[in-house]
Amino acid sequence: MRQEHAESNRELRNAFKELEKRQVDEVHERYESVGATVERLEKEVDQHNRANIKKNAVILGVPATKDENITAVIKAIAEAINCQLPECYVFR
């Protein structure tokens, strides 16, 4: 009787270990799938952001002053580089 009980306990432990392994494997697969999806979406967002600004110019290194007219500064920069820039092209 004891031997049967011990054998049943071993079988039960093995069954629990197998079930736990399957659950861990399933969680691991889902984790990898979510990670791949997040990486793909990050790349798509980056491409979308780059596409939105690829035709825009970003001007860096021009010190800002209080109450300055940004449009006038942009026009002055455009004139300095011989660029005809309509006012409607200037975004703040």
CORNOR-V543008 format. One record per residue. N is the residue number from 0. BURIAL is 1 if it has 9 or more other ideal C-beta (glycine too) atoms within 8 Angstrom, else 0. Layout:
N:BURIAL / N:BURIAL
//
This chain:
0:0 / 1:0 / 2:0 / 3:0 / 4:0 / 5:0 / 6:0 / 7:0 / 8:0 / 9:0 / 10:0 / 11:0 / 12:0 / 13:0 / 14:0 / 15:0 / 16:0 / 17:0 / 18:0 / 19:0 / 20:0 / 21:0 / 22:0 / 23:0 / 24:0 / 25:0 / 26:0 / 27:0 / 28:0 / 29:0 / 30:0 / 31:0 / 32:0 / 33:0 / 34:0 / 35:0 / 36:0 / 37:0 / 38:0 / 39:0 / 40:0 / 41:0 / 42:0 / 43:0 / 44:0 / 45:0 / 46:0 / 47:0 / 48:0 / 49:0 / 50:0 / 51:0 / 52:0 / 53:0 / 54:0 / 55:0 / 56:0 / 57:0 / 58:0 / 59:0 / 60:0 / 61:0 / 62:0 / 63:0 / 64:0 / 65:0 / 66:0 / 67:0 / 68:0 / 69:0 / 70:0 / 71:0 / 72:1 / 73:1 / 74:1 / 75:0 / 76:1 / 77:1 / 78:0 / 79:0 / 80:0 / 81:0 / 82:0 / 83:0 / 84:1 / 85:0 / 86:0 / 87:0 / 88:0 / 89:1 / 90:0 / 91:0
//
